[in-house]
Amino acid sequence: MGYKVAVVGATGNVGREMLNILDERQFPVDEIVALASRKSLGTEISFGDKTLKTKDLDTFDFTGWDIALFAVGSEATKIYAPKAAAAGCVVIDNSSLYRYDPDVPLIVPEVNADAIYGYSKKNIIANPNCSTAQMVVALKPLHDRARIKRVVVSTYQSVSGAGKEGIDELWDQTKSIYNPTDNKPPRKFTKQIAFNVIPHIDVFLEDGSTKEEWKMVAETKKILDPKIKVTATCVRVPVFVGHSESINIEFEDHLDEAEARDILRESPGIMVIDKRENGGYVTPVECVGDYATFISRIRQDSTIDNGINLWCVSDNLRKGAALNAVQIAEVLGQRVLKKG
């Protein structure tokens, strides 16, 4: 016996990826529905060897459905997630709306799967920010061994993190560089993204940080440990898919780089590619379509007593969004609903 699953926002990048991953991982689905806004009504979406036609989210009745994977913005989520939850359908939400709600668990299954039981307060589970998700997968096993005091992270985030508009803008601007008569000024981003990097993601806050940077701080504390100090600089780069992070970690206890490498190799969801030679590391292009969070460039930081540096890369549409949501659904099924 399987589950009745609704994918909300099925026509978007993340929604389509959710459907792909549900099929790839053979999630026990008895019935599935693709939901979208009325303007996308009837759009055909692939689910394995099947073709689904999207149905209207606005009129859909979630009664009798087990799980709803939400991949729409916060405004739409604010309207429809409570309706689904009230109908008895467990919502797994990819927006930022519920991440900081104390009554809603924020989950990365490799890190804090036990938090799943907190879903019952609102029938909602939150999926973290894409950059946070891959980082805490790397931090968790090291934190268990040596206790992390402080993290300094710089991100290199692909344009797909800004949705289809971000992908289109990079593509159009890249072409226009070679055709000066076809000028493509910034629309989605604040400055030219082609052949450039932009140290600005989301809105600025009063202290000079951006909301994206604040998210990484707040979410790491909620998911992993409120005592960890985190400072982040988030940068948009001209890469289509795949987020990268340079992470500096300060521990309470000494952790040798060789032991750190061994710990990470044995940890769930992580693939270590770390050779000190040309090409002995992973770049965003190589992680696209993969489930793993890749770790490279593991080395001691000699400027502090207990420091490690590492390079972390993951497919942001997968581990940063769709894959993590499906993994949450798997944990929910195995530990709570127990139908599959």
URUR-V309222 format. One record per pair of residues at least 24 apart in sequence whose C-alpha atoms are under 6 Angstrom apart, sorted by the first residue. I is the first residue (numbers start at 1). J is the second residue. Records with the same first field share a line. If there is no record, write none. Layout:
I->J, J
This chain:
1->339, 340
2->28, 29, 30, 339, 340
3->29, 30
4->30, 31, 32, 65, 66
5->32, 67, 68
6->32, 33, 68
7->34, 35, 68, 69
8->35, 69, 70, 71
9->35, 36, 71, 72
10->34, 35, 36
14->317, 322
15->71
17->322
18->322
19->47
23->48
28->340
62->87
63->87
65->89
67->91
70->94
85->123
90->123, 124
91->124
92->125, 126
93->126, 127
94->127
98->126
99->126
111->140
130->316, 320, 321
132->216
133->320
146->251, 253
147->251, 252
148->250, 251
149->228, 250, 251, 252
150->228, 229, 230, 249, 250
151->230, 248, 249
152->231, 232, 247, 248
153->232, 246, 247
154->232, 233, 234, 245, 246
155->234, 235, 244, 245
156->235, 236, 237, 243, 244, 245
157->235, 236, 237, 243
158->237, 239, 240, 241, 242, 243
159->240
160->240, 241
170->194
193->238
194->238
197->236, 237
198->235, 236
199->235
200->235
242->284, 314, 315, 316
243->313, 314, 316
244->312, 313
245->311, 312
246->311
247->309, 310
248->308, 309
249->307, 308
250->306, 307
251->306
254->306
257->299, 300
270->294
287->314, 315
288->315
